[in-house]
Amino acid sequence: MKVSPVLRVEDLYVDFDLRAGRLTAVDGISLSLDRGETLGIVGESGSGKTVTALAIMGLLESPGRARQGHVWLGEEDLLQLPEARLERLRGRKIAMVFQEPMTSLNPVLTIGEQLAEVYQQHLGLPHGDAMDESARMLERVRLPDARGVLRKYPHELSGGMRQRAMIGAALACGPDILIADEPTTALDVTIQAQILSLLAEVQAEMGMGLVLISHNLGVVAQVCRRVAVMYAGNIVEEGATAEIFRSPGHPYTAGLLASVPRRSTPLQGIRGAICDLLHPPTGCRFHPRCPKSAGECEETSPVLSPRSSGRVACFFPNG
Ligand code: SF4
């Protein structure tokens, strides 16, 4: 039986109107997330991953703006909602965890005060009950001595503990969707693994949809069944993670995979750097870096077309 998507992004464009001109950071992408599904979004810095997440959450700051498109959460288009309604939905229905929890946590409030506020604001719990729920949530995200942690300030916790506390705050109201943007990038490798398995555990336990944003393909492979690869504001490939890892269709995906360090094969990078989005190349935005580029690629933009279990935007896909 087909599960209906809990989130649908349709033809989303995000612009930044800068003095130097208009920069289109997200260039007409569409994606969907089913209830309980795990979707990874990967790509280099500047590919549009975080901007997409911020647009979905309604957290874009000026001069960024969603110029066109829809973000459907159930029957509601988040791009059309007034801020008061969005605030109600954020946390309750859709929540986000950021790379560096110190930027989201208030340094002058204890962890307990910050978590309890979520329960008080969104669920209307009295302070004592909110503190009890906060302690339970910290236990759920495997923080030892939860009551003790509630009394601590963010700077008194390690990076891994802060990220667990942030995940706890994001999960407090049992959202349908959690967007985690590079949640392990700022952490030591051993802690990264713990946070990833925690995310996978709570996702499965709570049955929520998870969007995991990362530049690291290995991170996405550990947690996500489906992956969308972004390049210069476009989704260039999407499909089942295992399939794409086994046989990447897009030359950019293949290049990303070849850039992952492995003992058995020499490391190969992708030549050049991501294009200047103020002056993107004509045709396929990847053509200046693509080893397979041919005349057609410089003139026409390829669109996502079906390929085995997914879709790829390339005139000469692999396989
Ligand atoms: S369309 Fe052409 S330039 Fe773009 S990825 Fe495919 S082969 Fe390379």
Residues whose N, C-alpha, C, O or C-beta is under 5 A from the ligand:
A	BS01	SF4	P251 C284 F286 H287 C290 K292 S293 A294 C297 P302 A313 C314 F315 F316
